[in-house]
Amino acid sequence: MSSFSIDVVEACKQNNRKAQMQLYNQYCQGMYIVARRFISNTAEAEDLVQDAFIKAFTKLHQYKAEVTFGAWLKRIVVNTCIDALKSKKQELELLDEVHLEVVDHDSNTWEVDDNISLKEVKLAIENLPDKYKYVVMLFLIEGYDHQEISEILNISEVASRTQLSRGKVKLQEQLKSKRYGTRY
């Protein structure tokens, strides 16, 4: 992070409104893009970004520059969006961990047919059950690892790995049915 950003963050910690506006303007658009990956309604995504910034400004004293400010803020935005989705659904369906097994065959292979567009992949992810969708989005699109996903979703790393693996299988099934025009 540049010294400019560190200075702005430090000024924000002192409740400098001009610095807060500067930080907001610098990160607002990028955080909105992150929120839209989770929230399809534009107005709701905008509201959640505003909420995330409010949380960030109130928790700014906790920011220690161990990661970039953007990464720290992105995590707040992601958590805010997931909390909103959870409250909308009343509760996120989680698998009973007693019945989980880690399936790790080809877990790094996310290749799809060349004829399938990015838009189709994103739509297929949207159609996954929530318990898989959030893990797939956090892993594949946001780039979080299983430890971070387990903290964000409050599940074990085993559950994260299993839900990712099962989500990947469901995603591939959806994309195959698109390609061949049939549903299984």
C-alpha positions as CSV (number, residue, x, y, z in Angstrom):
1,M,0.0,0.0,0.0
2,S,1.4,3.4,-0.9
3,S,2.3,5.9,1.8
4,F,-0.5,8.1,0.3
5,S,-3.1,5.5,1.3
6,I,-1.6,4.9,4.7
7,D,-1.7,8.6,5.4
8,V,-5.3,8.8,4.2
9,V,-6.2,5.8,6.5
10,E,-4.5,7.4,9.4
11,A,-6.3,10.7,8.8
12,C,-9.6,8.7,8.7
13,K,-8.8,7.2,12.1
14,Q,-8.8,10.7,13.4
15,N,-12.3,11.3,11.9
16,N,-11.0,13.5,9.2
17,R,-14.2,13.7,6.9
18,K,-12.2,14.9,3.9
19,A,-9.9,11.8,4.2
20,Q,-12.9,9.5,4.6
21,M,-14.5,10.9,1.5
22,Q,-11.2,10.5,-0.4
23,L,-10.9,6.8,0.8
24,Y,-14.6,6.2,-0.1
25,N,-14.1,7.7,-3.6
26,Q,-11.0,5.6,-4.1
27,Y,-12.6,2.2,-3.2
28,C,-16.4,2.7,-3.8
29,Q,-16.6,1.5,-7.4
30,G,-14.4,-1.6,-6.8
31,M,-16.4,-2.6,-3.7
32,Y,-19.7,-2.1,-5.6
33,I,-18.4,-4.6,-8.2
34,V,-17.6,-7.1,-5.5
35,A,-21.1,-6.6,-3.9
36,R,-22.8,-7.2,-7.3
37,R,-21.2,-10.6,-7.5
38,F,-23.3,-11.5,-4.5
39,I,-26.4,-9.2,-4.8
40,S,-28.2,-9.0,-8.2
41,N,-30.3,-5.9,-7.2
42,T,-28.3,-2.8,-7.9
43,A,-29.9,-0.6,-5.2
44,E,-29.5,-3.3,-2.6
45,A,-25.8,-3.8,-3.6
46,E,-25.3,0.0,-3.3
47,D,-26.9,0.0,0.1
48,L,-24.7,-2.9,1.3
49,V,-21.5,-1.1,0.1
50,Q,-22.6,1.9,2.1
51,D,-23.2,-0.3,5.1
52,A,-19.8,-1.9,4.6
53,F,-18.1,1.5,4.5
54,I,-19.8,2.5,7.7
55,K,-18.6,-0.7,9.4
56,A,-15.1,-0.1,8.0
57,F,-15.0,3.4,9.3
58,T,-16.2,2.3,12.8
59,K,-13.7,-0.5,12.9
60,L,-10.8,1.4,11.4
61,H,-8.9,1.3,14.6
62,Q,-8.7,-2.5,14.1
63,Y,-6.9,-2.1,10.7
64,K,-3.2,-2.8,11.2
65,A,-2.0,-2.7,7.6
66,E,-1.1,-6.4,7.7
67,V,-3.0,-6.6,4.4
68,T,-3.8,-3.8,1.9
69,F,-6.7,-1.6,2.9
70,G,-8.5,-2.7,-0.2
71,A,-8.3,-6.4,0.8
72,W,-9.4,-5.6,4.4
73,L,-12.4,-3.5,3.0
74,K,-13.3,-6.2,0.5
75,R,-13.6,-8.8,3.3
76,I,-16.0,-6.4,5.1
77,V,-18.0,-6.0,1.9
78,V,-18.2,-9.8,1.3
79,N,-19.2,-10.4,4.9
80,T,-21.9,-7.7,4.7
81,C,-23.3,-9.2,1.5
82,I,-23.3,-12.7,2.9
83,D,-25.0,-11.6,6.1
84,A,-27.7,-9.9,4.1
85,L,-28.2,-13.0,2.0
86,K,-28.4,-15.2,5.1
87,S,-30.9,-12.9,6.8
88,K,-33.0,-12.9,3.6
89,K,-33.0,-16.7,3.6
90,Q,-33.5,-16.9,7.4
91,E,-30.6,-19.4,7.6
92,L,-28.0,-20.8,5.3
93,E,-28.4,-24.5,4.8
94,L,-25.3,-26.2,6.0
95,L,-24.4,-29.8,5.6
96,D,-24.2,-31.9,8.7
97,E,-20.4,-32.2,9.2
98,V,-20.8,-35.7,10.6
99,H,-21.6,-37.0,7.1
100,L,-19.0,-35.0,5.3
101,E,-16.0,-36.5,3.5
102,V,-13.2,-34.6,1.8
103,V,-13.3,-35.3,-1.9
104,D,-10.2,-33.9,-3.5
105,H,-10.0,-35.4,-6.9
106,D,-8.9,-32.8,-9.5
107,S,-9.9,-30.0,-7.1
108,N,-7.8,-27.5,-8.9
109,T,-9.2,-28.2,-12.4
110,W,-12.0,-25.7,-13.2
111,E,-11.8,-26.0,-17.0
112,V,-15.0,-25.7,-19.0
113,D,-15.7,-26.2,-22.7
114,D,-14.5,-23.4,-24.9
115,N,-18.0,-22.8,-26.2
116,I,-19.3,-21.8,-22.8
117,S,-19.1,-18.1,-22.1
118,L,-18.1,-16.4,-18.8
119,K,-21.7,-15.2,-18.5
120,E,-23.0,-18.7,-18.7
121,V,-20.6,-19.8,-16.0
122,K,-21.7,-16.9,-13.7
123,L,-25.3,-17.8,-14.3
124,A,-24.6,-21.4,-13.5
125,I,-23.0,-20.4,-10.2
126,E,-26.0,-18.2,-9.4
127,N,-28.2,-21.3,-9.9
128,L,-26.3,-23.4,-7.4
129,P,-27.8,-24.1,-4.0
130,D,-26.7,-21.5,-1.5
131,K,-24.6,-23.9,0.5
132,Y,-22.4,-24.5,-2.6
133,K,-22.8,-21.1,-4.3
134,Y,-21.2,-19.0,-1.5
135,V,-18.2,-21.4,-1.2
136,V,-17.7,-21.5,-5.0
137,M,-18.0,-17.7,-5.3
138,L,-15.6,-17.0,-2.5
139,F,-13.1,-19.6,-3.8
140,L,-13.3,-19.2,-7.5
141,I,-14.3,-15.5,-8.0
142,E,-13.0,-13.8,-4.9
143,G,-9.9,-16.0,-4.5
144,Y,-10.2,-16.9,-0.8
145,D,-8.7,-20.1,0.6
146,H,-10.5,-22.7,2.7
147,Q,-9.3,-21.2,6.0
148,E,-10.7,-17.8,5.0
149,I,-13.9,-19.3,3.7
150,S,-14.4,-21.2,6.9
151,E,-14.0,-18.0,8.9
152,I,-16.3,-15.9,6.6
153,L,-19.1,-18.6,6.5
154,N,-18.5,-19.9,10.0
155,I,-18.1,-23.5,8.8
156,S,-15.2,-25.9,9.2
157,E,-12.4,-26.1,6.6
158,V,-13.6,-29.7,5.9
159,A,-17.1,-28.4,5.1
160,S,-15.6,-25.7,2.9
161,R,-13.6,-28.2,0.9
162,T,-16.5,-30.6,0.6
163,Q,-19.0,-27.9,-0.4
164,L,-16.6,-26.6,-3.0
165,S,-16.1,-30.1,-4.4
166,R,-19.8,-30.8,-4.6
167,G,-20.5,-27.3,-5.9
168,K,-18.0,-27.9,-8.6
169,V,-19.7,-31.2,-9.6
170,K,-23.1,-29.5,-9.7
171,L,-21.6,-26.6,-11.7
172,Q,-20.1,-28.9,-14.3
173,E,-23.4,-30.8,-14.6
174,Q,-25.2,-27.5,-15.3
175,L,-22.7,-26.5,-17.9
176,K,-22.7,-29.9,-19.6
177,S,-26.5,-29.8,-19.8
178,K,-26.2,-26.3,-21.4
179,R,-23.8,-27.7,-24.0
180,Y,-25.9,-30.7,-24.9
181,G,-29.2,-29.0,-24.5
182,T,-30.5,-31.6,-22.0
183,R,-31.0,-31.8,-18.3
184,Y,-30.1,-34.9,-16.3
